[in-house]
Amino acid sequence: MTRRAFVALAPAVITAAAQLPAKAEPVLGDDGLYHEPWFLSSFLDLRDDLDTAATEGKRLAIMWELRGCPYCRETHLVNFADQEIASYIRTNFQVLQLNLIGSRKVVDFDGKEASEKELAEKYAIRFTPTFQFFPSSSDGLAQKEPMAREVARAPGYLKPRHFLAMFRFVREQAYERGTFLEYLSASKG
């Protein structure tokens, strides 16, 4: 390529590069958790978060994490770094990040306030990361037992392919037709 051709092409290349979506990197917060810039900024009222997500045509997912958790780090630096995965989740879900041993006050679907740690105990969250997925409406959730409020759960780290499949499983409401393992088996064909 001649210098003249390079100079002629340079503005077009710069313009094209400027139009590419910027890849937002997770930030390691003072709490020791990685934070995605597109995670839900919330007043920590789960009813409001679910209803707001539904109004936007999205589903609510809670990501439970713990400072120093290597698989939480892997979820951020591998799974969320995959543009196909991040784009699918951002388009179809609101993700609320909670700390397994955190002290922030959260209002549960039943209207009761609890710390993140107390809420994790209430929902029997034992591993990090754990993703909880909820129905598309908060109607009737307050009357259900905590574990019966979620439509799906992913306890522990999932490799990127299975991670994306779990979000699709929820978005497609495949939990109404069978288990996640059945969904994975049917998806392989």
N, C-alpha and C positions, 0 to 999 in steps of 0.2 A: 504494500500500500504506500502510495506516495504521500509526502507531507501535505500536499494540497488536498488530496482525497480525505486524509485524516482530519484536517482542519474543517473541511466541508461537512463531515459526518459527526464531528464532536457535539454540536448543539443538539442534534437529533438523539444521540445516545444519552446525553445528560437529561434531556426532556423525558425520554422513555424511562430512565432510571428514577427520576423524581416522581413518576406516576405509579411506580410499584408500591404496594402497601408496605408500610414500615413494619418490621417484625419487632413486636414489643417483647422485651425480655423480662422474666420474673425478677423481682427485687427481693433480696434477703432483708427482712425487717428486723427491727430491734427485738421482736418476740422470738426470733430464731426460725420463723417460717418464711418460705418463699411466697411471694404475693404476685399474682398475675394482675396486670393493669386492667384487665377486662372482667375480673371477678366482681360480684355484686357488692356494691356499697350499700350497706343496710343499717336500719335502725334496730335490727335484731328482733323483729316481730315476725315470726314464721308465717302467721296468717297473711299479713300484709305482703311479705315477700312472695308467697305462693300466688296470691291473687294478682299481684303486679306482674309476675312472670306470665300467668295465664292471659292477662289483658294484652300482653305483647306476643301471644301465640307461642310462648315458651314453657318449658317445664322447670321445676325447682329441683336442684340437686345440692346436697350439703356435702362438702369435703371436710372430713375430720383429719387433722394433722397433729403432729407433736414435734417440738423442737428436737433437732438432731436425728430425726427419722430418715434413714437412708433411702427408703422406698418412697417417701414423700418427695424427697429431692429428685429421685429418678422420675417420678410422675411429672414434675415441673420441667426438668431439664431434657427429658426424652419424649414423653407422651405429649405434653402440651407444646413442645418445640416443633412437633410435626404439624405442618400447616394444614393438612387435610383434617386432622383430629381437632385442632384448635378452632378452625373455621366451622366445622360441624357443631361443636359444642357451643360456640359463641352465637351461632345462628338459632339454635334450638333450645338452649338452656340458660338459666341464670344459676350461677354457681356461688353458693355462700360458703365461705371458709370459716371453720370453727376450730378452736384449739382444744384438744382432748382434756387438758388440765387447766384451761383458761378460766379467768374470773369475770369476764364480761357478762353482763346480765342479758339473757335471751328470753323472750316471751314465746312460749310454746303454743301449739295449736289450741290447747285447752285454756289459754289465757293465763296460765301460771308462769311466773317468772322464776328463772333458775340461772345459776352460773353455767358457763359452758361445761365445766367439769360435772356438775350435777345433771345437766341435760344428757351428757354422754353416758352417765350411769343409768339414767332413766331409760335410754334407748339401747342399753347394753352394747355400747361401742367398745370393742376390746382391742382392735388393731388399727394401725395407721399405715397408709391412708385407708380410710373407709369412706365410700360414697353411699349416701342415702338418697333415694329417689322417691318423690311424692306424687300423688295423683294430680290431675290437671285442675282440680278445684278443692277448696278447703271445706266445702259443704260436708258436714257430718264427721269431719276428722276429730273434733273435740271430744266426741262421745266414744271414740275407739281407744283401745289400749295403745300405748305408744308404739309397740312393735307392729301393730296392725295398721298403722297410719301410712307406712311406706309401701310402695309397690315393688320395689327392688332394692337390693343392697349389694355392694361390691366391697367385701372386707379384704383388705390387703392389696398389694400391688398386682396390676394386670399388665401384661405386655401390650404394646401399642395396638396390635390387631384386635385383641380381645377387649381392650379398653374401649376402643371405638365401637365395637360390637355391643358392649353393654349400654352405651348411650343410645345406639340405634334401637336396641331391644326395648328400652323405655319409651323412646320417641314414637316408635311404631305400635306401642301398647301390646307388644308380643307377650308380656307377662299375663295377659288375659287368656292366652291360648296355651301356655306351657311355661316350662322353666328356662332359665338362661342357657343351661347345657343343651337342652333340646333345640333351642334357637341356634346355638353355635353349630350343632350337628347338621341342621337343615341348611344353614348358610354355606357350608363347605362345598355343597354340590354345585 
